[in-house]
Amino acid sequence: SETTDGEATEADSETAASELDATDLTHEDLTASSPVLIKTVCPGGEDAEHPCRAVYFLDNEGKRHAFPNEKVYFTWYEDWTNIYLVDDDVMASFAVGSNVVYHPATRMVKFMTSRTVYAVGRYGVLYPIASEEAAIELYGENWNHQIDDIADVFFGNYDISEETIESADDFDVEVQEASVESFNDNL
């Protein structure tokens, strides 16, 4: 099975990816089918860093968006199913858009060189959480097990809100999570 960061794990090998042969589809066909996940066909014998390992979200405008890692991918998808395999020329015909950001409200995040924990809102807006009490109100007693570290290199993928979350009244997790159905809704 393929992973978005180029690393296969033992758990990955237990669940085969469901890949759909779309090598006969054109740029226009795939754009009309979007939103879809796309990747190129792996030639065989490739290493973990080979470009064929990357999975992209193809938006309604014909731009492909990279998943920075599996953690981001799995906030949008449950598994590696329904990935369209495309040839190299078709992949190259899609302009690269912004990176995919975390699905709103599914996880909290923090940057590796900062202690601030954020709730993720729509459009990649990060809302600083003011206290442990506010985090518990939002995400329950195990809140601290629901935080992903983001490498600082991805800081530019997000916008930081000036509004701080002081309590659950300041950020509705259910409303935020339901605010999008696909990454198209988050562009």
Salt bridges, closest charged atoms under 4 A:
GLU2 OE1 - ARG53 NH1 3.25
GLU46 OE2 - ARG53 NH2 3.86
ASP59 OD2 - HIS65 NE2 2.71
ASP148 OD1 - ARG107 NH2 2.74
ASP149 OD1 - LYS110 NZ 3.42
